Amino acid sequence: MSVVGIDFGNDTCYISVARQGGIESIANDYSLRQTNSYVAFGEKQRTLGVAAKSGQMTNVKKTFFGFKRLLGRKYDDPHVKAELGRFPFDVTATEDGGVGFVTEFLGQKKLLSAEQLTAALFTKLKITAEAALSAVVNDVVVSVPSYFTDAERRALLDAAKIAGLNVLKLMNETTATALAYGIYKQDLPESDKPARNVVFVDAGHVGTQVAACSFHKGKLTMISSAFCDVGGRLFDEAIANQLVSDFATSYKIDVRSNKKASLKLLTEVEKLKKLMSANSNKLPINI
């Protein structure tokens, strides 16, 4: 029986396992270490991860993403209202006031919750892990942002249960980062000496978390942590907003009026952002 670790992100997921004296990230069926947090529905089939992301442009209304931010929340939550403007698909309130994703599958109209979409994604990660390990995977450790509320954590546990996974522990992402640092450090001070204080910064897709930790040999103490809703997607949106303005001025085109055009622009902007981080010269964007 194998225990795997799942880093469940808003945009991508990673699966890792401890073996051969180290931590190994598992590659999926596309030979990639990362699996996109996307779930898509066709007329007769469901696609998950990389395949769902790849077919997004031809199936915009039924390709779902960003559901991690809606776990355990009500539809009238201001936090949810802020997220809805980013979605090109239909989202509505469920009978109990939750968040429902509208789709059609096998000729029937379906209303799916964020927990159900997360469970579908976890099913894909479970299959990927089992294929790599040649063993049944039931027990997992899942990372969560340090700012997740109790309701969000319980919703994530429900999603894992639907996927047939037994969550041994929900671990804060900042704690996981600090542990990864401490486990491999051989020069940490003994308990009778002053601690080594380290600050860890986790810049994710939707938020940035910071944690201050102190280390002794064999001991980690979390001193404090903080977060803000500034992540990679805000950089994408800032560049995209500038280009939307430029297109409106130069070509009289309103990009926001077409959801597929908006997605294409954000996809190209993300590629441009990554190039900009490694280059100081002017770069073109082609749409």
FIVEX-943864 format. One record per atom (N, C-alpha, C): residue in one letter; x negated, y, z negated. Coordinates in steps of 0.05 Angstrom, whole numbers, padded with zeros to 5 digits, always signed. Example, Ala and Ser with C-alpha at 12.3 -4.5 7.8 and 13.67 -1.06 7.14 Angstrom:
BEGIN
A-00264-00114-00156 A-00246-00090-00156 A-00264-00066-00156 S-00257-00045-00142 S-00273-00021-00143 S-00258+00001-00157 
***
This chain:
BEGIN
M-00017-00024+00000 M+00000+00000+00000 M-00018+00025+00000 S-00012+00044+00019 S-00029+00067+00021 S-00014+00092+00012 V-00028+00110-00001 V-00018+00136-00009 V-00030+00157+00010 V-00013+00173+00023 V-00023+00193+00041 V-00015+00221+00031 G-00030+00241+00040 G-00024+00268+00033 G-00013+00283+00057 I+00008+00298+00053 I+00021+00313+00075 I+00019+00343+00069 D+00007+00357+00087 D+00006+00387+00085 D+00029+00397+00103 F+00052+00403+00092 F+00075+00411+00107 F+00076+00441+00110 G+00070+00451+00134 G+00069+00479+00139 G+00093+00489+00155 N+00097+00514+00156 N+00119+00526+00171 N+00116+00522+00201 D+00091+00521+00210 D+00085+00519+00239 D+00074+00492+00246 T+00056+00481+00229 T+00043+00455+00234 T+00040+00439+00209 C+00036+00413+00213 C+00032+00394+00190 C+00006+00379+00194 Y-00005+00370+00172 Y-00029+00353+00173 Y-00024+00329+00155 I-00035+00306+00163 I-00034+00282+00146 I-00062+00273+00139 S-00067+00267+00114 S-00094+00259+00106 S-00092+00234+00088 V-00114+00219+00087 V-00116+00196+00071 V-00144+00193+00059 A-00146+00183+00035 A-00173+00179+00023 A-00183+00151+00030 R-00205+00150+00044 R-00216+00124+00051 R-00246+00127+00059 Q-00261+00106+00056 Q-00289+00105+00062 Q-00305+00128+00049 G-00297+00133+00024 G-00312+00152+00008 G-00306+00181+00014 G-00286+00187+00029 G-00280+00215+00036 G-00251+00219+00043 I-00244+00243+00051 I-00217+00250+00059 I-00216+00252+00089 E-00198+00237+00101 E-00197+00237+00131 E-00170+00247+00140 S-00170+00266+00159 S-00145+00275+00171 S-00138+00257+00194 I-00113+00248+00194 I-00104+00228+00214 I-00095+00242+00240 A-00104+00230+00262 A-00095+00241+00288 A-00069+00229+00296 N-00052+00244+00310 N-00026+00234+00319 N-00028+00221+00346 D-00005+00215+00359 D-00006+00201+00384 D-00015+00218+00407 Y-00021+00243+00402 Y-00033+00261+00422 Y-00062+00266+00417 S-00073+00251+00398 S-00101+00253+00389 S-00107+00280+00377 L-00086+00293+00365 L-00089+00318+00352 L-00087+00314+00322 R-00102+00330+00307 R-00100+00329+00277 R-00075+00343+00267 Q-00065+00362+00282 Q-00042+00377+00272 Q-00017+00368+00288 T+00005+00368+00274 T+00031+00361+00286 T+00050+00385+00281 N+00061+00395+00303 N+00079+00418+00301 N+00104+00412+00285 S+00112+00431+00269 S+00136+00429+00252 S+00161+00436+00269 Y+00166+00419+00289 Y+00188+00424+00308 Y+00205+00398+00311 V+00231+00402+00313 V+00249+00380+00317 V+00268+00389+00340 A+00270+00372+00361 A+00287+00379+00384 A+00306+00356+00390 F+00329+00364+00402 F+00350+00344+00409 F+00356+00347+00439 G+00355+00324+00453 G+00364+00323+00481 G+00392+00312+00481 E+00401+00303+00505 E+00428+00292+00507 E+00430+00265+00493 K+00408+00249+00495 K+00409+00222+00483 K+00385+00215+00466 Q+00367+00234+00463 Q+00343+00228+00447 Q+00334+00251+00430 R+00320+00244+00409 R+00309+00264+00391 R+00278+00264+00394 T+00266+00288+00397 T+00237+00290+00399 T+00227+00306+00375 L+00203+00299+00366 L+00192+00310+00342 L+00163+00319+00346 G+00154+00339+00331 G+00126+00347+00331 G+00117+00359+00356 V+00095+00349+00367 V+00082+00361+00391 V+00100+00359+00415 A+00114+00337+00418 A+00132+00333+00441 A+00155+00354+00441 A+00166+00359+00417 A+00187+00379+00414 A+00177+00407+00421 K+00153+00414+00412 K+00141+00440+00417 K+00136+00443+00447 S+00126+00422+00460 S+00119+00423+00489 S+00143+00427+00506 G+00167+00417+00498 G+00191+00420+00514 G+00208+00443+00506 Q+00198+00461+00489 Q+00215+00482+00478 Q+00226+00500+00499 M+00210+00508+00520 M+00219+00527+00540 M+00243+00517+00556 T+00245+00490+00559 T+00267+00479+00574 T+00291+00471+00557 N+00288+00474+00531 N+00309+00466+00512 N+00309+00485+00488 V+00311+00511+00494 V+00308+00532+00474 V+00329+00530+00452 K+00354+00525+00460 K+00377+00526+00441 K+00377+00502+00422 K+00363+00481+00429 K+00364+00457+00412 K+00336+00448+00403 T+00318+00466+00402 T+00291+00461+00391 T+00288+00477+00366 F+00286+00464+00343 F+00287+00478+00317 F+00260+00479+00304 F+00255+00502+00292 F+00230+00507+00278 F+00235+00527+00255 G+00215+00531+00237 G+00219+00550+00216 G+00238+00542+00194 F+00246+00516+00193 F+00265+00508+00173 F+00253+00505+00145 K+00227+00504+00143 K+00214+00502+00117 K+00222+00526+00099 R+00225+00550+00112 R+00231+00574+00097 R+00261+00575+00087 L+00277+00556+00098 L+00306+00556+00091 L+00313+00534+00072 L+00294+00517+00064 L+00300+00495+00046 L+00311+00505+00019 G+00333+00494+00010 G+00345+00500-00016 G+00356+00528-00018 R+00362+00541+00004 R+00372+00569+00003 R+00401+00570+00014 K+00415+00591+00006 K+00443+00595+00015 K+00442+00614+00040 Y+00463+00612+00056 Y+00464+00627+00081 Y+00464+00657+00076 D+00477+00666+00054 D+00479+00694+00049 D+00455+00706+00034 D+00434+00689+00030 D+00409+00698+00017 D+00395+00719+00035 P+00387+00742+00025 P+00373+00762+00041 P+00348+00751+00055 H+00335+00733+00041 H+00312+00719+00052 H+00319+00704+00078 V+00342+00691+00078 V+00352+00676+00101 V+00359+00695+00123 K+00373+00717+00117 K+00381+00736+00137 K+00357+00747+00152 A+00335+00751+00137 A+00311+00762+00150 A+00299+00742+00170 E+00302+00716+00164 E+00291+00695+00181 E+00308+00691+00207 L+00334+00695+00205 L+00352+00688+00227 L+00345+00704+00252 G+00336+00728+00249 G+00329+00745+00272 G+00306+00733+00289 R+00291+00715+00278 R+00269+00703+00292 R+00276+00678+00308 F+00301+00668+00304 F+00309+00643+00316 F+00324+00647+00343 P+00316+00632+00363 P+00331+00633+00389 P+00354+00613+00390 F+00357+00597+00369 F+00379+00577+00368 F+00401+00587+00348 D+00423+00572+00348 D+00446+00580+00332 D+00444+00569+00303 V+00448+00587+00284 V+00448+00579+00256 V+00473+00591+00243 T+00487+00575+00227 T+00512+00584+00215 T+00514+00574+00186 A+00534+00583+00172 A+00538+00574+00144 A+00553+00547+00144 T+00545+00530+00125 T+00559+00505+00121 T+00582+00509+00101 E+00598+00488+00097 E+00621+00489+00079 E+00613+00497+00051 D+00589+00488+00042 D+00581+00494+00015 D+00563+00519+00013 G+00563+00535+00035 G+00548+00560+00035 G+00519+00557+00042 G+00511+00533+00049 G+00483+00529+00057 G+00477+00538+00086 V+00454+00531+00096 V+00445+00539+00123 V+00448+00515+00141 G+00463+00518+00163 G+00468+00496+00182 G+00457+00503+00210 F+00443+00484+00222 F+00432+00487+00249 F+00451+00473+00269 V+00460+00488+00288 V+00480+00478+00307 V+00467+00465+00331 T+00474+00439+00336 T+00464+00425+00359 T+00484+00406+00370 E+00478+00394+00393 E+00495+00374+00405 E+00478+00349+00411 F+00487+00326+00402 F+00472+00301+00405 F+00491+00278+00410 L+00485+00262+00431 L+00502+00240+00439 L+00531+00248+00444 G+00534+00272+00455 G+00560+00282+00463 G+00576+00293+00440 Q+00564+00295+00416 Q+00579+00305+00393 Q+00565+00330+00382 K+00581+00349+00373 K+00570+00373+00360 K+00561+00366+00332 K+00537+00374+00324 K+00526+00368+00298 K+00519+00393+00284 L+00521+00393+00257 L+00512+00415+00240 L+00492+00403+00220 L+00467+00409+00224 L+00445+00397+00209 L+00434+00417+00189 S+00426+00406+00165 S+00414+00423+00145 S+00384+00424+00148 A+00371+00443+00134 A+00342+00445+00135 A+00330+00420+00123 E+00343+00408+00103 E+00333+00383+00092 E+00333+00360+00112 Q+00354+00358+00128 Q+00356+00337+00148 Q+00334+00341+00170 L+00329+00365+00178 L+00308+00370+00198 L+00281+00364+00187 T+00277+00371+00162 T+00251+00365+00149 T+00247+00335+00146 A+00269+00321+00140 A+00268+00291+00138 A+00261+00279+00165 A+00272+00290+00186 A+00266+00280+00213 A+00236+00283+00219 L+00225+00306+00211 L+00197+00311+00216 L+00180+00293+00199 F+00188+00289+00174 F+00173+00270+00156 F+00173+00242+00167 T+00195+00234+00180 T+00196+00208+00192 T+00174+00205+00213 K+00170+00225+00229 K+00149+00225+00249 K+00122+00223+00236 L+00117+00238+00215 L+00091+00238+00201 L+00087+00210+00188 K+00108+00198+00178 K+00106+00171+00166 K+00098+00151+00188 I+00110+00152+00211 I+00103+00134+00233 I+00074+00138+00242 T+00066+00163+00244 T+00038+00169+00252 T+00018+00157+00232 A+00024+00161+00206 A+00006+00150+00185 A+00005+00120+00186 E+00028+00107+00189 E+00029+00078+00190 E+00014+00067+00214 A+00015+00080+00237 A+00001+00071+00260 A-00029+00073+00257 A-00038+00094+00243 A-00067+00098+00239 A-00078+00080+00217 L-00062+00074+00197 L-00072+00057+00174 L-00065+00028+00177 S-00048+00021+00197 S-00039-00007+00200 S-00028-00018+00174 A-00013-00001+00160 A-00001-00009+00134 A+00025+00007+00130 V+00042-00003+00113 V+00067+00010+00107 V+00061+00034+00088 V+00072+00057+00095 V+00069+00081+00078 V+00095+00088+00064 N+00094+00087+00038 N+00118+00095+00022 N+00112+00118+00004 D+00088+00117-00009 D+00081+00137-00029 D+00065+00160-00016 V+00073+00185-00022 V+00060+00208-00011 V+00056+00230-00032 V+00037+00248-00027 V+00034+00273-00042 V+00038+00295-00022 V+00056+00314-00028 V+00063+00335-00009 V+00055+00362-00021 S+00042+00379-00004 S+00034+00405-00013 S+00057+00425-00010 V+00060+00444-00028 V+00081+00464-00027 V+00068+00491-00034 P+00078+00513-00023 P+00068+00539-00031 P+00072+00544-00061 S+00054+00559-00073 S+00056+00564-00102 S+00081+00580-00109 Y+00093+00594-00090 Y+00116+00611-00095 Y+00142+00597-00091 F+00142+00571-00084 F+00167+00556-00080 F+00182+00555-00106 T+00208+00560-00105 T+00226+00558-00128 T+00233+00529-00134 D+00245+00524-00157 D+00254+00497-00164 D+00273+00486-00144 A+00292+00503-00134 A+00311+00494-00114 A+00298+00486-00088 E+00278+00501-00080 E+00263+00494-00055 E+00248+00468-00059 R+00236+00464-00082 R+00221+00439-00088 R+00240+00415-00088 R+00263+00418-00100 R+00282+00396-00101 R+00293+00390-00073 A+00297+00410-00057 A+00306+00406-00029 A+00285+00390-00013 L+00260+00397-00018 L+00238+00382-00004 L+00237+00353-00013 L+00241+00348-00039 L+00242+00321-00049 L+00265+00305-00037 D+00288+00319-00033 D+00311+00306-00021 D+00305+00298+00008 A+00291+00316+00022 A+00284+00311+00050 A+00265+00287+00052 A+00246+00285+00034 A+00228+00262+00034 A+00243+00236+00028 K+00262+00238+00010 K+00278+00214+00003 K+00294+00204+00027 I+00305+00223+00042 I+00320+00216+00066 I+00302+00201+00086 A+00276+00210+00087 A+00257+00198+00106 A+00245+00172+00095 G+00254+00163+00071 G+00244+00138+00060 G+00217+00141+00047 L+00210+00164+00038 L+00185+00169+00025 L+00188+00173-00005 N+00170+00163-00020 N+00169+00167-00049 N+00148+00188-00056 V+00156+00211-00064 V+00137+00233-00070 V+00126+00230-00098 L+00100+00223-00100 L+00088+00219-00126 L+00083+00246-00139 K+00078+00267-00123 K+00072+00293-00134 K+00076+00315-00113 L+00088+00337-00121 L+00087+00361-00105 L+00064+00379-00115 M+00044+00383-00098 M+00021+00398-00107 M+00020+00426-00095 N+00016+00446-00111 N+00013+00473-00100 N-00011+00474-00081 E-00007+00488-00060 E-00029+00490-00039 E-00054+00502-00050 T-00052+00522-00068 T-00075+00535-00079 T-00090+00515-00097 T-00076+00498-00112 T-00088+00478-00129 T-00103+00457-00112 A-00090+00449-00090 A-00103+00430-00072 A-00129+00441-00060 T-00129+00467-00053 T-00153+00480-00042 T-00175+00480-00063 A-00168+00487-00088 A-00187+00489-00109 A-00199+00461-00116 L-00182+00440-00115 L-00191+00413-00120 L-00210+00404-00099 A-00204+00411-00073 A-00222+00403-00051 A-00249+00415-00055 Y-00250+00439-00066 Y-00276+00453-00072 Y-00290+00439-00095 G-00276+00434-00116 G-00288+00423-00141 G-00298+00395-00139 I-00283+00378-00124 I-00290+00350-00122 I-00318+00345-00110 Y-00324+00361-00090 Y-00350+00357-00076 Y-00373+00374-00086 K-00368+00391-00105 K-00389+00408-00116 K-00404+00393-00138 Q-00430+00390-00134 Q-00447+00375-00153 Q-00461+00393-00173 D-00460+00419-00169 D-00476+00438-00186 D-00458+00454-00205 L-00434+00444-00212 L-00417+00459-00230 L-00428+00458-00259 P-00424+00480-00274 P-00435+00481-00301 P-00422+00461-00321 E-00438+00453-00341 E-00427+00435-00361 E-00408+00450-00379 S-00392+00436-00395 S-00371+00448-00411 S-00381+00467-00432 D-00407+00465-00440 D-00417+00483-00461 D-00430+00508-00449 K-00427+00512-00422 K-00439+00535-00409 K-00416+00552-00397 P-00422+00577-00390 P-00401+00595-00378 P-00390+00582-00353 A-00363+00585-00349 A-00350+00573-00326 A-00358+00588-00300 R-00355+00574-00278 R-00358+00587-00252 R-00330+00595-00242 N-00326+00621-00238 N-00300+00631-00229 N-00301+00635-00198 V-00280+00625-00185 V-00278+00626-00156 V-00250+00635-00148 V-00248+00652-00128 V-00223+00661-00118 V-00218+00648-00091 F-00195+00635-00087 F-00188+00622-00062 F-00166+00637-00048 V-00169+00641-00022 V-00149+00656-00006 V-00139+00637+00015 D-00112+00633+00015 D-00099+00615+00035 D-00081+00632+00052 A-00091+00637+00077 A-00075+00653+00096 A-00060+00634+00114 G-00034+00632+00111 G-00018+00614+00126 G-00002+00627+00148 H+00017+00612+00159 H+00033+00623+00181 H+00053+00644+00173 V+00064+00641+00148 V+00084+00660+00139 V+00077+00676+00114 G+00055+00668+00101 G+00048+00682+00076 G+00019+00677+00069 T+00009+00694+00051 T-00018+00692+00041 T-00018+00688+00011 Q-00032+00667+00002 Q-00033+00661-00027 Q-00062+00664-00036 V-00065+00674-00061 V-00091+00678-00073 V-00090+00666-00100 A-00112+00651-00107 A-00113+00638-00134 A-00141+00642-00145 A-00142+00650-00171 A-00168+00652-00185 A-00171+00628-00203 C-00193+00613-00201 C-00197+00588-00216 C-00224+00589-00230 S-00226+00574-00252 S-00252+00571-00266 S-00259+00541-00265 F-00285+00536-00262 F-00294+00508-00259 F-00315+00501-00280 H-00312+00478-00293 H-00333+00464-00307 H-00335+00437-00293 K-00356+00423-00300 K-00360+00397-00288 K-00337+00378-00296 G-00321+00369-00277 G-00299+00351-00282 G-00274+00365-00292 K-00274+00392-00292 K-00250+00407-00302 K-00244+00431-00285 L-00219+00435-00278 L-00210+00458-00263 L-00188+00472-00279 T-00190+00498-00282 T-00170+00514-00296 T-00160+00535-00277 M-00133+00535-00272 M-00121+00556-00256 M-00116+00580-00273 I-00130+00603-00267 I-00128+00627-00283 I-00103+00643-00276 S-00100+00648-00250 S-00077+00664-00241 S-00073+00660-00211 S-00050+00667-00201 S-00044+00665-00172 S-00025+00687-00164 A-00025+00693-00138 A-00007+00714-00128 A-00002+00708-00098 F+00018+00720-00087 F+00024+00716-00058 F+00038+00740-00047 C+00038+00742-00020 C+00053+00762-00006 C+00063+00750+00021 D+00084+00761+00031 D+00096+00751+00056 D+00082+00762+00081 V+00056+00760+00082 V+00040+00769+00105 V+00025+00745+00115 G+00033+00734+00138 G+00020+00711+00150 G+00013+00715+00179 G+00004+00695+00191 G-00005+00696+00219 G+00016+00705+00238 R+00041+00698+00233 R+00063+00705+00252 R+00067+00736+00252 L+00062+00750+00230 L+00065+00779+00230 L+00045+00792+00248 F+00021+00781+00250 F+00001+00791+00269 F+00011+00787+00298 D+00023+00763+00303 D+00034+00757+00329 D+00056+00777+00336 E+00074+00782+00317 E+00097+00800+00321 E+00088+00828+00326 A+00067+00837+00312 A+00057+00864+00315 A+00046+00869+00343 I+00031+00849+00353 I+00020+00851+00381 I+00043+00850+00401 A+00062+00831+00396 A+00085+00828+00414 A+00102+00853+00415 N+00106+00866+00392 N+00122+00891+00392 N+00109+00913+00409 Q+00083+00914+00408 Q+00068+00934+00424 Q+00072+00928+00454 L+00071+00902+00461 L+00074+00895+00489 L+00103+00899+00498 V+00122+00893+00481 V+00150+00898+00488 V+00154+00928+00494 S+00142+00945+00478 S+00144+00974+00483 S+00131+00982+00509 D+00107+00969+00515 D+00093+00975+00540 D+00109+00966+00564 F+00121+00942+00563 F+00137+00932+00585 F+00162+00950+00590 A+00174+00959+00568 A+00198+00977+00571 A+00191+01003+00584 T+00167+01014+00577 T+00158+01039+00588 T+00149+01037+00617 S+00133+01016+00622 S+00120+01014+00649 S+00138+01000+00670 Y+00154+00980+00661 Y+00169+00964+00680 Y+00199+00965+00676 K+00208+00980+00655 K+00237+00982+00649 K+00249+00954+00643 I+00233+00937+00631 I+00242+00910+00624 I+00246+00908+00594 D+00270+00898+00585 D+00275+00894+00557 D+00271+00864+00551 V+00247+00858+00541 V+00240+00830+00535 V+00258+00818+00514 R+00267+00833+00494 R+00283+00823+00473 R+00311+00813+00482 S+00320+00821+00505 S+00346+00813+00515 S+00346+00784+00525 N+00323+00772+00528 N+00320+00745+00538 N+00304+00728+00518 K+00317+00709+00505 K+00304+00694+00484 K+00281+00677+00495 K+00284+00666+00519 K+00262+00650+00530 K+00238+00668+00537 A+00243+00692+00546 A+00221+00711+00552 A+00207+00719+00526 S+00222+00723+00505 S+00211+00730+00479 S+00193+00707+00468 L+00201+00682+00472 L+00185+00659+00463 L+00160+00657+00480 K+00162+00661+00506 K+00138+00660+00523 K+00118+00681+00515 L+00128+00705+00509 L+00110+00727+00501 L+00096+00720+00474 L+00111+00710+00455 L+00099+00702+00429 L+00078+00680+00432 T+00083+00661+00450 T+00064+00639+00455 T+00038+00650+00466 E+00040+00668+00486 E+00016+00680+00498 E+00002+00698+00478 V+00017+00713+00462 V+00005+00731+00442 V-00011+00715+00421 E-00001+00692+00413 E-00015+00675+00394 E-00042+00667+00405 K-00042+00659+00431 K-00068+00652+00444 K-00087+00676+00445 L-00076+00699+00451 L-00092+00724+00452 L-00103+00731+00425 K-00087+00727+00404 K-00096+00733+00376 K-00121+00716+00369 K-00120+00691+00376 K-00142+00673+00370 K-00167+00681+00386 L-00163+00690+00411 L-00186+00699+00426 L-00198+00725+00415 M-00180+00742+00405 M-00188+00768+00393 M-00205+00764+00368 S-00199+00742+00353 S-00214+00738+00328 S-00243+00730+00334 A-00249+00722+00358 A-00276+00713+00365 A-00290+00732+00385 N-00275+00752+00395 N-00286+00771+00415 N-00280+00799+00407 S-00299+00817+00413 S-00295+00845+00407 S-00289+00861+00433 N-00292+00848+00456 N-00288+00862+00481 N-00258+00861+00489 K-00250+00877+00509 K-00222+00878+00517 K-00214+00852+00530 L-00189+00843+00524 L-00180+00817+00535 L-00153+00821+00549 P-00149+00807+00571 P-00123+00809+00586 P-00103+00790+00575 I-00077+00797+00579 I-00056+00778+00573 I-00039+00775+00599 N-00035+00750+00607 N-00020+00744+00632 N+00006+00731+00626 I+00028+00743+00636 I+00055+00732+00632 I+00067+00728+00660 
***
